[in-house]
Amino acid sequence: MAKRMKSKIQPAPMRMTFSGVVDPDEDKRYFIDLSQCASLINRRFYRQGLNWAVAGFKIVARNTTGTNPIFARVGVHSLPHTWILSNAWEKAFRMFMKQQKEAMASAESVRPKFLDFKIYMNNYHYEDRNGPWLPVDSLGNTPNPAPWEHSNIVIPEYGAQGQAYEFKMTATGATDFTSGSVSLIEGYAASRALPHNVEPNTPTDLDTDQNWFTAMFSDGTTQDQEVLLNLQSEQIRPPYPMEGDSVHFDTQYPGGANNFQGLEIVDEAIISQGTIGLPINQNFKGGSFPCGLIELRINNFGTGAGQANIDFDFYVDLVPGSHRGYLAESMTEM
């Protein structure tokens, strides 16, 4: 009897370490793309369209320049874990690939070997001019950079006939044609039909004798008609805001331009020097991160003379698994 082979998990670093500095009275955002970082440190191609598992995070903060103690808020944020984000990503991905395939139909040889669908988290990420935040090694070196080009969609008749424009994509927030970005959630919301403002949309004869199915069982009282009247006036509107509900006049999808625009809070903490001294060690819980995108936001509350920069290291602990060494699933499975 043949011996059953055990599946082997490929070797891959399970911790990524990042370094940064936040000035006094600065509210700063750092963005991590796990697929980009994994591609660099493993010399393998990891697509961005993965939902990455993260075991946890840790920040180690130091005060190296001032005399006042550190006092700051630190937050770890992800893309929303909603059906809206999942469906918006899926639809945008399908439309992007359809546009690529149609363009390559008569020139298949031009297909890039590393063709991928890459997006930004939000407009803060899109407008980030610091470049990618890359991990460091024990000597403080970052890996030599390589191209990580975010995807473009092309609108062939934008603004004027025969005038094509390219746009990058953000997952959440508003579409901003002026700055050159479109929102997945806003685009998805704009492409879908709306439910009726009132459900069910009932006939006017429902609570009259014309509805003889109900009248057949009348016991001489008006109780059934009263119940039907209640059913037509109570609990008939959806328990969420929507376009055309007489209050809101634009799409109201969570994560879009007008409703719950921010990212999902995975964990947050106040870090303070207090009586503990330095360095400050603070752990954060992990979770799954759609597209492997993470926002670290640090608000340094310190102001005035003697206030220090926050010099810190940020540790991301990953989970071993079957996807080239890591626990990650395709975004199409989210």
C-alpha positions in Angstrom: 0.0 0.0 0.0 1.4 3.3 -1.1 2.3 5.8 1.7 0.1 8.8 1.8 2.1 12.0 1.1 1.6 14.9 3.5 1.1 18.4 2.0 4.1 20.6 2.8 3.8 24.2 3.7 6.3 26.2 1.8 8.8 28.2 3.8 8.0 31.9 4.2 8.8 34.6 6.8 5.9 34.8 9.3 6.8 38.2 10.7 7.1 41.5 8.9 8.7 44.4 10.7 8.1 48.1 9.7 9.7 51.3 11.1 8.4 54.8 11.2 8.4 58.2 13.0 5.4 60.4 13.9 6.1 64.1 14.7 4.5 65.9 17.6 0.9 66.9 17.0 0.8 64.8 13.9 -2.0 62.4 12.8 -0.2 60.1 10.4 -1.3 57.1 8.3 0.9 54.3 7.1 -0.3 51.8 4.5 0.8 48.2 4.2 0.2 46.0 1.2 1.0 42.4 2.4 1.0 41.0 -1.1 3.6 43.5 -2.3 5.8 43.0 0.8 5.5 39.2 0.5 6.5 39.3 -3.1 9.6 41.3 -2.3 10.9 39.3 0.7 10.1 35.9 -0.8 11.0 36.7 -4.5 7.6 35.3 -5.5 4.6 36.9 -7.1 1.7 37.2 -4.7 -1.5 38.7 -6.2 -3.2 41.5 -4.4 -6.6 39.7 -4.7 -6.1 37.7 -1.5 -7.8 37.9 1.8 -4.8 37.5 4.2 -4.9 36.1 7.7 -3.0 38.0 10.3 -2.3 36.5 13.8 -1.7 39.8 15.5 0.3 43.1 15.6 2.7 44.7 18.0 4.0 48.2 18.2 7.2 49.2 20.1 7.4 52.9 20.6 10.4 54.9 21.8 10.9 58.6 22.7 14.4 59.6 21.5 14.3 63.3 21.0 12.2 65.0 23.8 11.6 65.2 27.5 7.8 65.0 27.6 6.2 61.5 27.8 4.6 59.8 24.8 0.8 60.1 24.6 -0.8 58.9 21.4 -3.7 56.9 19.9 -2.8 53.9 17.6 -5.3 52.2 15.3 -5.1 49.2 13.0 -7.7 49.4 10.2 -8.8 47.1 7.4 -11.2 47.2 4.4 -14.8 46.5 5.5 -15.8 42.9 5.9 -19.2 43.4 4.2 -21.0 41.8 1.3 -20.9 45.2 -0.3 -17.1 45.4 -0.4 -16.9 41.7 -1.5 -19.3 42.2 -4.4 -17.9 45.5 -5.4 -14.4 44.1 -5.6 -15.7 41.0 -7.5 -17.6 43.1 -10.0 -14.7 45.6 -10.5 -12.3 42.7 -11.0 -14.5 41.1 -13.6 -15.0 44.4 -15.5 -11.3 45.1 -15.4 -10.4 41.6 -16.7 -13.1 41.9 -19.4 -11.6 45.2 -20.6 -8.1 43.7 -20.7 -9.3 40.6 -22.6 -11.2 42.7 -25.2 -8.1 44.8 -25.8 -5.9 41.7 -26.2 -8.3 39.8 -28.4 -6.3 40.7 -31.5 -2.9 41.0 -29.8 -2.7 38.1 -27.3 1.1 38.2 -27.3 1.0 41.6 -25.4 -0.5 40.0 -22.2 1.8 40.9 -19.3 3.2 38.0 -17.4 2.3 39.6 -14.0 -1.1 41.1 -15.0 -2.9 41.7 -11.7 -5.8 43.7 -10.3 -4.4 46.2 -7.8 -6.4 48.8 -5.9 -5.9 51.4 -3.1 -7.7 51.3 0.2 -9.1 54.9 0.1 -8.2 58.4 -1.1 -5.6 58.8 1.7 -3.8 55.7 0.4 -4.2 56.9 -3.2 -2.7 60.3 -2.4 0.0 59.0 -0.2 3.2 60.5 -1.5 5.6 58.6 0.8 5.7 55.6 -1.5 5.1 52.0 -0.3 5.8 51.2 3.4 8.2 48.2 3.2 9.5 45.9 5.9 13.0 46.1 7.4 15.5 43.5 8.4 17.7 43.2 11.5 20.1 45.8 10.0 17.4 48.3 9.2 17.5 47.6 5.5 14.4 47.6 3.3 14.2 45.2 0.3 15.3 46.7 -3.0 12.1 48.1 -4.6 10.4 46.6 -7.7 7.4 47.7 -9.7 4.0 47.4 -8.0 1.8 49.3 -10.3 -1.8 49.8 -9.4 -4.4 49.0 -12.0 -6.1 51.4 -14.4 -9.5 51.3 -15.8 -10.2 53.2 -19.0 -13.3 55.2 -19.8 -13.2 55.7 -23.6 -15.8 58.5 -23.9 -15.1 60.5 -20.7 -15.8 64.2 -21.1 -15.8 64.3 -24.8 -16.3 62.0 -27.8 -13.2 60.0 -28.6 -11.4 61.2 -25.5 -10.2 58.3 -23.3 -9.1 58.7 -19.7 -7.5 56.3 -17.2 -8.4 56.1 -13.6 -7.0 54.3 -10.6 -9.3 52.5 -8.1 -10.0 53.0 -4.4 -12.0 50.4 -2.5 -13.9 52.9 -0.3 -14.9 56.5 -0.2 -15.9 58.8 -3.0 -15.1 58.7 -6.7 -12.9 61.7 -7.6 -12.5 62.1 -11.3 -10.5 65.3 -10.8 -7.8 63.5 -8.8 -7.9 60.5 -11.1 -9.6 57.8 -8.9 -12.8 55.9 -8.9 -14.4 54.1 -5.9 -15.3 50.5 -6.2 -18.2 50.8 -3.7 -19.6 53.9 -5.3 -19.4 52.4 -8.8 -21.1 49.2 -7.5 -23.9 51.2 -5.9 -24.4 53.2 -9.0 -24.7 50.1 -11.2 -27.5 48.4 -9.1 -31.2 48.8 -9.1 -32.9 50.2 -6.0 -35.6 48.4 -4.0 -39.0 50.0 -3.7 -39.1 52.8 -1.1 -42.0 50.9 0.6 -42.2 47.1 0.7 -44.5 45.4 0.1 -45.9 47.6 -2.6 -49.6 46.6 -2.0 -52.7 47.1 -4.1 -55.1 49.8 -2.9 -57.9 47.2 -2.6 -56.0 45.1 -0.1 -58.0 46.1 3.0 -61.4 46.4 1.2 -64.1 43.9 0.3 -62.6 43.7 -3.1 -60.1 41.5 -1.4 -62.7 38.8 -1.1 -60.2 36.1 -0.1 -59.9 37.9 3.3 -63.6 38.8 3.3 -64.5 35.1 3.1 -63.2 34.6 6.6 -64.6 37.7 8.2 -66.4 37.0 11.5 -68.4 40.2 11.4 -65.6 42.3 12.9 -63.1 44.5 11.2 -60.0 42.9 12.9 -58.5 41.5 9.7 -58.9 44.8 7.9 -57.3 46.6 10.9 -54.4 44.2 10.8 -53.9 44.7 7.1 -54.0 48.4 7.6 -51.2 48.1 10.2 -49.2 45.9 7.8 -49.4 48.6 5.2 -48.2 51.4 7.4 -45.7 49.8 9.9 -42.3 48.2 9.3 -42.6 48.7 5.5 -39.4 50.7 5.0 -35.9 49.2 5.0 -33.9 49.6 8.2 -31.1 51.4 6.4 -31.0 54.7 4.5 -31.4 54.5 0.7 -31.6 56.9 -2.2 -35.0 58.3 -2.9 -36.4 57.7 0.7 -37.4 61.4 0.8 -34.4 62.1 3.1 -31.4 60.9 1.1 -30.9 61.7 -2.6 -27.8 59.8 -3.4 -26.5 56.3 -3.0 -26.1 55.3 0.7 -23.9 52.1 0.6 -21.7 51.8 3.7 -18.2 52.5 2.7 -19.2 54.8 -0.2 -19.1 58.5 -0.4 -22.1 59.4 1.8 -22.4 56.7 4.5 -19.9 55.1 6.9 -17.0 56.3 4.7 -14.1 55.1 6.8 -12.3 51.8 7.1 -13.1 49.0 9.6 -11.5 49.4 13.0 -9.7 46.1 13.8 -8.2 47.4 17.1 -7.2 50.6 18.7 -5.3 51.6 21.9 -3.9 54.6 23.7 -0.2 54.3 24.3 1.2 56.4 27.1 4.6 56.4 28.8 3.2 56.9 32.2 5.2 55.2 35.0 6.1 52.2 32.9 8.9 53.9 31.1 10.3 53.1 27.6 10.0 51.5 25.3 6.2 51.1 25.1 5.0 47.7 24.0 1.4 47.4 22.8 -0.2 44.3 21.2 -3.2 44.4 18.8 -5.5 41.6 17.7 -5.3 40.2 14.2 -8.0 39.1 11.8 -8.4 38.8 8.0 -7.4 41.6 5.7 -9.1 41.9 2.3 -6.6 42.5 -0.5 -3.9 42.3 2.2 -4.3 46.1 2.8 -3.7 47.5 6.3 -3.9 51.1 7.5 -1.9 52.0 10.7 -3.0 55.4 12.0 -1.0 57.1 14.8 -2.2 60.4 16.3 0.6 61.9 18.4 -1.2 64.1 20.9 2.0 65.7 22.2 2.4 69.4 21.6 4.8 72.2 22.7 8.4 72.4 23.6 10.1 69.2 24.8 7.6 67.0 23.0 9.2 64.0 21.3 8.8 62.3 18.0 7.4 58.8 18.3 10.0 56.5 16.9 8.5 53.0 16.5 8.6 49.5 15.1 5.4 47.8 14.0 5.3 44.0 13.8 2.9 42.0 11.6 2.6 38.3 12.5 1.2 36.2 9.7 -0.2 32.7 9.7 1.4 29.7 8.0 -0.8 28.1 5.3 -1.1 26.5 1.9 -0.9 29.6 -0.3 2.8 29.8 -0.9 3.5 29.5 2.8 0.7 31.8 4.1 -2.9 31.4 5.1 -4.7 33.4 2.5 -7.7 32.8 0.3 -8.8 34.4 -3.0 -10.9 37.5 -2.8 -13.4 35.7 -5.0 -14.0 33.3 -2.0 -14.6 36.2 0.5 
